[in-house]
Amino acid sequence: MGTRTGKDPVVEHHRFVVLGAGPAGLQLGCFLQTAGADYAVLEREDAPGGFFRRFPRHRRLISLNKVHTLEDDPEIRLRWDWNSLLSPTSTPLFTDYSADWFPHADTMVAYLRDYQAAHVPGVRFGVDVERITRHGEGFALRAADGRLFTCDCLVVATGWGGPYVPPIPGIEHAVGYENAPLEPEAYRGRRVLVIGKGNSAFETAAPLLDHAALVHLASPRPLRLAWHSKHPGDVRGQYGALLDSYWFKTLHGVLECTVDEIRPVDGALRVEISYTLAEGEREVLEYDTVIHCTGFRMDDSVFGEDCRPALAPNGRFPATGPDWQSTDVDGLYFAGTLAQARDTKHASSPFIDGFRYNLRTLARLLTERYEGRPLESRPLDADPDALATAMLDRVNWSSALWTQFEYLVDVFVLDEESGRADHYEDLPEDYAVERFGREEHLYTLGLRWGREEYRDVFAIRRHPVPERAHESAFVHPVIRRYRRGEPTAECHLLEDLLAQWRRPDRHVEPLRAFLREQSAPRISAVLPAPPGTE
């Protein structure tokens, strides 16, 4: 496929180039391979999944691995399998590699190696892309060894480029999460400040409880607990021991403050802080070790000025539209962890169990745009009872709607004259509304959590009647009606402990009634005008 002209480098052209062979790059590569598309996945390392050979530092994933369920259906089982990638054969599955609830990161490395060998032959290992520039309407990618790849469409799935280092005066005296010593004995009797309150901060701090004299975690905002936010990227319950130690007054603490400066003084690190929830109170504390665990950011230095993408407001990942395309570089798309700008801290797009479904949809959108393949839909009878059956079948079966709650939806576009509907699966809701914004009669079907602020999430008072389904605190179906891009009606169905929405009185009849009401002719259209208004 490569061509050489004189001393020019070998040029290899593909319709699609995917940059990075982590889980996202492999997942998209599998979909493109299945579609028979012309693609290549470029990876600078000699094997897939390089991130997981280094992170998390303490080698336990926080993505759940539930092997034993009540279901035999492989689609439904994926709701609780957070690590498997999708494939035409549904193999290999991560659950065949480990039965651990929190699996070891080395297991992920082995799994990705086998998945790539089985499903993604188009990976080019050892390609270190140093520069990306525009090439006509597409892109050129120059590798360190002189090879040149060109493409019509570029999808960046490189994951994080490096740690985010906060702009704190004296931060050079701290050590980063990526370099902090792993042996707890290195902290014996020491005073340790961990900057950050995410999972990497708790991962770093938890092993120190048996050894350090005190451990403080600090950030300006209060920590977000996953059981409050329903977001798997927030602090998880397995780190509760550290929170216990705070409230039981064992010298360990969780501080809401800004770190204003770090200065070495007499063999210690003097840290100036300003409390954010204490009317601006300031304090100077001394530590022996400061570790910053403030997350990662995208490395955009590889992009030339003619195709450097805009970043989201936090500056850590790119700004994208509803189709995962860069907001300002046509033909440049993002996949995996980098493609979370539109649902940050909400759905599961930064994680395998979420982006595997995003990428299935992205592959369909890419082949539609670049290969002229119509976006797949299924024709249905638009009769309210038939629609209700189709909707309930989907929410009771789909793992995509389950995992990507409040983000991916099924779409039903009705043609009331013909009495038919087109059913599209797994589209971002904002994309669907934008794409079908001229339609008179459009439904979206998805799942949502109750988002009310509960004082105690383990003592929620419930109201299990259909009329109050919108108050459901647990995950539950929501059907929205749109007319010309504007929402006009909404129906919630009651939560169910086992996520089985089949009860005639709670789910089936309320949904049918809603759909009948929405399809009924407007009474005002057939009534005569009131006297005196002709």
C-alpha positions, -999 to 999 in steps of 0.1 A, spaced: 0 0 0 30 23 5 45 43 -23 79 59 -26 91 87 -49 128 93 -51 140 101 -16 105 109 -3 93 88 26 71 58 22 35 70 22 7 48 35 -29 60 29 -61 48 46 -96 62 47 -95 59 85 -65 62 108 -70 55 145 -42 68 167 -36 46 198 -41 9 205 -56 11 240 -91 -2 247 -107 26 227 -85 23 196 -89 -15 196 -127 -12 200 -131 12 171 -106 -8 150 -128 -39 156 -159 -21 144 -141 -8 113 -126 -42 106 -161 -58 108 -175 -31 85 -148 -39 59 -135 -3 60 -100 7 50 -83 16 83 -51 14 103 -45 17 140 -11 33 148 5 24 182 40 36 193 45 7 217 51 -29 208 19 -42 223 -16 -28 230 -28 -13 263 4 4 274 -14 26 299 -24 -4 319 12 -16 321 18 16 342 -15 25 358 -31 24 382 1 24 403 -11 0 429 -24 -23 401 -60 -28 411 -87 -15 387 -118 2 400 -139 -11 370 -161 -38 384 -158 -74 372 -191 -91 381 -188 -127 368 -219 -142 385 -253 -127 376 -289 -138 375 -289 -136 337 -279 -159 309 -284 -134 281 -249 -122 271 -262 -87 263 -277 -82 297 -247 -96 314 -226 -68 299 -244 -44 322 -222 -57 350 -191 -66 330 -173 -32 329 -141 -44 312 -150 -65 281 -149 -50 246 -175 -58 220 -169 -81 190 -188 -100 164 -181 -133 183 -186 -119 218 -152 -133 226 -129 -130 244 -147 -117 274 -128 -102 303 -148 -123 328 -130 -154 314 -97 -139 325 -104 -130 361 -131 -136 388 -118 -107 410 -143 -80 418 -115 -54 414 -92 -72 388 -55 -67 385 -43 -43 358 -20 -70 344 -51 -90 335 -63 -61 314 -30 -61 295 -33 -98 288 -69 -94 277 -62 -65 253 -34 -85 237 -57 -114 230 -85 -92 218 -63 -74 194 -49 -107 180 -85 -120 175 -102 -89 161 -79 -60 150 -53 -72 125 -49 -36 112 -26 -24 141 8 -10 132 30 -13 163 62 7 168 48 38 150 57 68 171 37 97 155 56 129 161 36 153 140 1 156 127 -7 182 100 -35 188 74 -31 170 41 -58 183 17 -91 177 34 -75 149 55 -44 145 76 -8 135 74 9 117 103 47 116 104 64 90 125 98 92 142 113 67 118 103 88 88 72 68 77 43 89 66 6 80 70 -22 99 54 -59 96 59 -93 111 51 -105 108 87 -84 107 119 -97 94 152 -74 101 182 -77 74 209 -44 80 227 -58 84 261 -41 107 285 -8 122 274 6 129 308 -2 141 343 -19 174 350 5 195 372 -14 222 391 1 257 389 10 260 425 42 280 435 67 254 447 49 224 431 84 212 420 90 202 456 61 177 453 62 143 437 36 132 411 13 103 414 31 86 385 65 87 404 55 84 441 71 55 459 48 25 462 63 9 493 42 21 523 73 17 545 88 47 527 62 69 545 67 54 580 62 80 607 60 108 581 35 136 575 20 133 540 -1 157 521 -19 144 490 -31 171 467 -63 159 451 -94 140 462 -100 117 432 -96 79 431 -59 82 423 -54 103 455 -73 78 476 -54 49 459 -22 66 469 -33 75 505 -51 43 515 -20 21 519 -3 47 541 -28 45 569 -7 17 586 25 36 583 23 74 580 19 96 611 -7 117 593 -22 118 558 -41 148 546 -60 150 513 -66 185 500 -86 201 472 -107 233 469 -140 214 465 -156 187 487 -150 152 475 -176 136 453 -187 102 465 -198 78 438 -229 67 457 -241 103 457 -232 112 422 -238 78 405 -206 84 385 -180 56 386 -151 81 383 -159 97 417 -146 84 449 -156 47 454 -167 30 485 -136 8 489 -118 38 502 -141 43 531 -115 34 557 -96 66 551 -128 86 556 -135 66 588 -101 76 600 -109 112 595 -141 112 614 -126 91 642 -99 117 648 -68 97 640 -48 126 626 -57 118 591 -79 144 574 -97 156 543 -93 193 537 -113 217 516 -87 243 507 -65 257 480 -28 250 483 -12 285 479 25 277 481 49 249 490 83 259 504 112 237 518 121 249 553 146 231 576 142 197 560 104 199 559 78 212 534 59 242 547 26 245 529 4 275 529 -33 268 525 -66 288 523 -97 270 535 -126 273 510 -154 265 534 -142 285 564 -146 321 555 -112 324 539 -92 311 570 -55 306 562 -31 282 578 5 270 574 11 233 578 43 212 577 47 179 559 76 156 551 62 145 517 37 162 493 22 141 464 1 157 437 -26 133 424 -45 158 402 -53 136 373 -41 137 337 -45 158 306 -44 155 269 -11 161 251 -19 183 221 17 191 212 17 165 184 -8 186 164 4 212 139 -11 247 141 -33 240 111 -52 212 129 -47 218 166 -81 211 182 -97 234 207 -98 222 243 -128 219 266 -130 246 293 -109 226 318 -81 223 293 -76 186 299 -94 171 269 -107 183 235 -139 201 229 -162 179 207 -195 181 191 -224 157 196 -208 133 171 -174 132 189 -158 154 162 -136 183 171 -156 215 173 -131 233 151 -112 207 130 -133 190 104 -126 152 101 -108 150 134 -126 128 159 -118 115 194 -125 82 211 -123 67 246 -113 87 276 -105 118 255 -141 119 242 -159 128 274 -164 166 270 -202 163 266 -209 141 295 -180 148 320 -188 135 355 -221 121 342 -223 90 320 -195 64 316 -179 77 285 -143 78 301 -146 41 308 -146 9 288 -182 0 298 -194 33 284 -172 42 254 -175 7 239 -211 17 230 -201 53 220 -176 38 195 -202 14 180 -222 44 172 -192 64 161 -183 37 136 -218 39 121 -215 76 118 -181 75 102 -191 49 76 -222 69 68 -202 101 62 -171 86 44 -186 56 27 -222 66 21 -237 38 42 -271 50 56 -274 50 93 -291 18 102 -327 19 114 -356 -5 118 -391 1 106 -419 -2 131 -457 1 133 -463 35 149 -493 22 168 -489 32 205 -492 -3 217 -466 -16 192 -443 13 201 -447 6 238 -437 -30 233 -406 -20 213 -395 5 239 -400 -19 268 -381 -46 250 -352 -23 245 -349 -9 281 -352 -44 295 -324 -58 273 -300 -31 261 -267 -27 280 -258 4 261 -288 24 274 -281 9 309 -245 20 310 -248 53 292 -278 65 311 -289 101 304 -266 101 273 -273 74 247 -309 70 237 -330 51 212 -348 73 187 -383 68 172 -391 90 142 -428 88 134 -445 94 101 -481 99 112 -495 98 76 -481 63 69 -485 50 104 -449 39 104 -418 47 126 -381 44 121 -362 31 151 -325 42 156 -305 27 184 -279 42 207 -275 78 196 -264 107 219 -296 125 227 -283 159 217 -271 145 184 -305 129 178 -324 161 185 -300 180 162 -302 154 134 -339 150 135 -347 185 145 -373 191 117 -394 161 126 -429 168 139 -431 136 160 -399 122 176 -395 101 207 -362 94 226 -360 65 250 -333 63 277 -326 56 313 -319 81 341 -310 83 377 -329 105 401 -308 136 405 -323 151 436 -300 159 465 -308 133 492 -297 140 527 -291 103 532 -288 81 501 -294 50 522 -327 63 536 -347 76 506 -384 77 510 -400 62 479 -434 67 463 -441 36 442 -471 47 422 -470 55 385 -481 91 390 -449 98 409 -425 78 387 -406 111 380 -395 111 416 -378 77 413 -343 78 428 -330 46 411 -323 41 374 -356 41 354 -368 46 318 -377 81 305 -395 87 272 -394 122 257 -415 136 229 -399 163 206 -415 184 180 -392 203 156 -364 200 181 -383 212 211 -393 188 240 -431 188 244 -438 159 268 -420 135 291 -430 101 306 -411 84 335 -416 48 344 -412 36 380 -379 23 392 -375 -15 397 -350 -32 420 -340 -58 394 -344 -34 365 -372 -53 350 -398 -29 336 -426 -53 327 -453 -49 352 -487 -41 335 -498 -16 362 -465 2 368 -448 1 333 -468 -12 304 -501 6 308 -486 40 319 -464 40 288 -492 30 265 -514 57 279 -487 83 274 -481 72 238 -519 72 231 -522 107 244 -493 119 223 -507 104 191 -543 116 197 -556 143 173 -556 178 188 -592 185 199 -588 221 190 -582 212 154 -617 197 151 -638 218 174 -656 248 158 -643 282 168 -660 299 198 -688 323 189 -677 358 181 -641 348 171 -648 342 134 
